[in-house]
Amino acid sequence: MIMKKNDVKKTKQCFFCVNKNKAIDYKDNEMLRRFTSSYMKIQPRRRSGLCAKHQRQIARAIKQSRIAGLLAFVPK
């Protein structure tokens, strides 16, 4: 795709900043799976579209969930 000089690429908005009522919890597996790849790796900010604050919180929650045994370290 050829971009013209005045074209602006839209960036993703942070899921948690848009949905103010959502909380990051290490026990919410469905929400955490959204931010991991098929190989169970934590997605980078440019891929997930999260802001820096929420990316750090998601990474911490995923790691807590893995230690607690709620989320796998590797795919089955």
Buried (B, 14 or more C-beta within 10 A) or exposed (E): EEEEEEEEEEEEEBBBEEEEEEEBEBEBEEBBEEBBEEEBEBBEBEEBBBBEEBBEBBBEBBBBBBEEEBBEEEEE
